[in-house]
Amino acid sequence: MFAVIASVHNILRRRHDVLDALLLSAIGVFLVSHFRPSLLLSPTHATGGDMPSHYYSLVYLKEKLLPHFRISGWTQSNYAGFPILENYFPVPFLIMVALSWVLPLTAAFKLGTVLGIWLLPFGAYLGLRAMRLEFPIPILGAIASLLFIFLESNSMWGGNTLSTLAGEFAYSYALVLTLVWIGTFYAGISSNKSVLLNSFLLACIGLCHGYPLLFCLALSSTFLLDRENYSRNFSYLAQVYALSFLLMGFWIVPLLARLPWTTAYDFSWPAQSLKVIYPVILWPAMLLAGVAYGRTPRRPWLYFLAAQACGWLLYGVAPKMGVVDIRFLPFVQITLCLMAAIGLTWLIRRLKGQGVALLMVLLGSFWWVGKNVQQLPSWIAWNYTGFEGKSLWPVFAKINDLVKGSVEDPRVVYEHSGRHNALGTVRAWECLPVFSGRSTLEHAYFQASPSAPFVFYVQSEISQETSCPFADYGCTTPDLDRAAGHLRLFNIKELIVISDAVKSAIRQNMNYQPVARVDPYEVYALTGPHHYVEPLVNQPALWTGGHWKQTAYTWFRNSRLNDVHLVFPTRLREADAAIFPLRSGDLLQIVRQTLPPAEPVLSERVSDAEITFETRSLHHPHLVKVSYHPGWKVEGADRIYLVSPAFMLVYPTAHRVRLYFARSTADYAGMALTLLGLGLAAWAWKRRRNQAWNLPRNSWVRRIWIGALMLAGLLWVYLISGALKARLSDPNTLIAKGVKFRDKKHWDQAESYFLRVINRNPVSGLAEHAQNYLATVKYLRGDWQAGLAEYGRLIQRFPEGPHTAEAYYHIAFCYENLHRPAERAKTVQLLLREFPHTPWAKYARDRWREAR
């Protein structure tokens, strides 16, 4: 009897497996058909959003890093140099390298960018199968995932096709593995098995993208709420977390150790409405997820509900964690699709002919996706026809040929403009290292270098449009005279411009000489010598005031200070006191002390991981115009100092100086941890120890669990309260409230909101706007003396900001109302001399006779 039942079960199971395979094949064909394989395999360079900026990472990994058995290293290509793939995720690029063994590199890159999307339904299917959910839940989960894949309500959150085409393909890889891990972890912790599998999967997720890793950690921690199995679950989690960290050690340890040498990018990106989070294409999933409530199997449904809660919770606490909040909402959307599979299964089981019903569901999903897809076909064609398929490709190719060179040549910079999108993406010129071999400044990896804020400030000095991506760092208005000094500081030679306003201004500026005109672009060369290494003219000052990043940015924004470089202490010794006789903790009190004349460097050679130069000026400070990083070592000098803006400074002790980028203690420690992890995994595999070690259930374990739970609870309370406070004190929100009170003439309330923004981060662009608003409030309420003081602070803190001319105009107005005509006339003349082409100069001429 039992044999007959088993035989029937096996037949049904094989039948279900065949049906699953057929339906999965249909899903695969459906997905692939949308991407036009002929485009993916064509020898063009992909465009669209951030996508092409990633291509150089693949080229560099294959050609420069892997031959030296490295997956990260230094490149001079962007940001005045940065550690490529140290702050970004290596696994997707390693997969692309593997594909390049059988495909051209351009095709391997394009195919690699869509693999995550193609594999997502299979990840959902495998995860649900791993949870041992009965047929047809797994295949319905795969079908339901199509609704998430093709949603078009956002193109930057991650996971869906539009986000992938915008450059978030690494997120897609991690999301596939996350769906598998959701299932394997659920089954593993329930049976106390699969420690190795879940550890490897979690490590791979972390090496693909950070946000899915954080989500997995949050979701898995919910099992600590199971009072009945707390001891076993605590032990299981500890072992999975520990082993996965060890396996990631080679990459994550250097990342964590070098976080101080990155730039924070933690802005809040609120969704406009719930309809963006739950667009029309997901409405069937929402309905079916509701149908699943209370149905069997109930525990998996509650597990997915916990996943939803974790996604929302992480979205809420993200500002306090210093990460982008919107990246956690895709987990809310995709787990909704998994919940829908349970509800749809309950409905299908009430019908006869389940195979036909599944086919109808699949066809209905194809129809529903087609009905809701509008942008995707054009996006796919735009991205994968590549640079070579755009009408301006001849222009782009000609300019790249014009400036062709190597990293040893001075850098090339370009005006930021939305018009670059005609080339394939607004980031097209970030690809100068690919097409011309020359280094430039900007890149999509915003956090990769401490030089990033300075790079985007330079962008605002030479561009009619600006991106200014860092909320904590303000930008300015176009000023090619002021920009010339900063461009020389970054060793820029060629400048590519496109807007009529900048073209007109640069033609009249003697700092720039025309090189070529290739409509709609013009190329200019910055005059003067161009060197990566140069002796300083003035004695550098040792900064003693702390907050080096804010100080360096304030120093950079005030060009009057730029001839005295600031040295920021990292590991100062007693001997350094003699090297730096000048010290300062106040930017307004910096002393200029001219050094004895030094000869220019005799020669310099620059490659990606090495800089050598020869000099006769021993013990004289030499500025190296490459971003500082603790991975740089030096021969021929005692040590490397961090100097403003975020460069390197050396005092040669030999005529030949060599700087080279090498592995550090953090690198070796990370590799040792990975080897340890692999060794433990191999030992456990050999001993068949796939089951977690259980801690004895006694009083001390209970106390540990209660303590850990309390600490976790306090941590979440801290994060939630901090995030709530951060959202309520968001600078944009505070400024908006202050403006409302100003318009109602509630002066005191308005001032309080503006002061909160200023005190939060005094050097940020929003603080600059808030300072201007605060001064305006004083001005509007007729407090002329206070107006003078606040506008004076605005000029003092942001002497070259967008509000400086306006401040001088209002200072003159305050002097007029205080009956101080001499000071008013002096201020008006200063305004006309420094800002002659601004509207505020025009207003001054119209108002005051001496200004005409």
Secondary structure by P-SEA (a helix, b strand, c coil): caaaaaaaaaaaaaaaaaaaaaaaaaaaaaaaaaaccccccccccccccccccaaaaaaaaacccccccccbbbbcccccccccccccccaaaaaaaaaaccccaaaaaaaaaaccccaaaaaaaaaaaaaccccaaaaaaaaaacccccccccccccccaaaaaacaaaaaaaaaaaaaaaaaaaaaaacccaaaaaaaaaaaaaaaccaaaaaaaaaaaccccccccaaaaaaaaaaaaaaaaaaacccaaaaaaacccccccccccccccccccccccaaaaaaaaaaaccccaaaaaaaaaaaaaaaaaaaaacccccccccccaaaaaaaaaaaaaaaaaaaaaacccaaaaaaaaaaaaaaaaaaaccccaaaaaaaacccccccaaaaaaaaaaaaccccccbbbbbbbccccccccccccccccccccccccccccccccccaaaaaaaaaaacccccccccccbbbbccccccaaaaaaaacccbbbbccaaaaaaaaaccccccccccccbbbbbbccccccbbbbccbbbbbcccaaaaaaaaaaaccccccbbbbbbccccccccccccccccccccbbbbbcccccccccccccccccccccccccccccccccccccccccccccccccccbbbbbbccccbbbbbbbbcaaaaaaaaaaaaaaaaaaaaaaacccccccccccaaaaaaaaaaaaaaaaaaaaaaaaaaaaaaacaaaaaaaaaaaaaacaaaaaaaaaaaaaaaccccaaaaaaaaaaaaaaaaacaaaaaaaaaaaaaaacccccaaaaaaaaaaaaaaaaccaaaaaaaaaaaaaaccccaaaaaaaacccccc
